[in-house]
Amino acid sequence: MREKLQKIVRHPATKKVLSDMKPEKSLWGILGVILFFIAPEIIAYFWASDIVHYAQNALSLHPATLERYNYELLIKLFEDGVSWLNLSIGIVLLVWLFF
């Protein structure tokens, strides 16, 4: 099993896939990782309860269908607080970006 795993890791196709997944080492690559992985979790850490409270209050006003969907989505995204998995993935991608 270990030999099979080593064979997969050393295979050229696997190396190509990993290099294609690696974020681009540029300002946009860094900003992309920060904005899509790390920033939402920082916002959720500090303001999740406020965002959920705001969305629940807005739902009590019986908004239109699209607005209702958006408020329900906000509640689903922020009711659990920080996603440590998403934050960890963002940090790993940021570290991987520089190595």
N, C-alpha and C positions, 0 to 999 in steps of 0.2 A: 504494500500500500504506500509506504513512504517513497519507494523508488518511483512508483507511478506518479505521485504528487510532484516529486522533483523533476520528472520528465515533462510534466505539464508546465511547471514554472519555467523551465529552460527552453520551452518550445518557442520559436520565433513568432508564431501567431499570438501567443499569450503576451509576449513582450510588446507587440504592436498594439494590441487591445489596451494594455495598461498605459502605454504612452499616449494613445488617443484619448483616454479618459482623463489624463492629467490636465488640470487647468493651465491655461496659457500663462506664462510668467510675464505678465504685463500689468499695467494699472487696471485694465478691465477685468483681467482674471482675478486679481486680488479683490477688487470691488464686488465682483460677482459672487465670490465665496462669502464675503462679509455680508453683503446685502441679502442674499438668499438663504444663508444658513445661520449666521451668527446674530445679525441684527433682530430678526423676529423673536429669537429666544430671549434676547436681552429685554426687548419690549414686553414680552410675556412675563418675564421675571418681575418687572417693576409694576406694570399696569394691567395685568390680566384681569384682576377682579373689577377694576374700573371699566374696562372694555366690555366685560360680560354684563355688568350692571347697566351700562349704557344701552347695549343691544336688547336686554330684557325690557327696559323701559320703553324703548322704541317699538318693540313688538306689542306692548300693551296698548299702543295707539292704533292698532290694526292697519298696518301699512299695505300698500299694493303688493301684488304677488312677487315681483322681482325684489323689491325692498325687503319683504319678509324673508325671502331666500337668503339675501345678503346678511341680514341680522342673525338668522339661524346659523349661517356659516361662521360668523364671528364668534358666536357662542361655542360652537363645536371646536373651533381652533384654539380658543383661549380658556375654556373652562377647566382644563386639566393643568394649566400653568406651563412651566417650562418642559420642553421635550429634550431631555438630556441626551438622547440618542442623536437627535438632529444637531445639537450643539457639539457633540463629540465628533460627528461626521464633518462638520464645518472646520473644527480645529485640526482634525487629521488632514483634510484637504489643504488647509492653509500651510501646515507644516510640510506636506508633500510638495507643495508649490515651490518651496525654497530649497528642496533637496533633490 
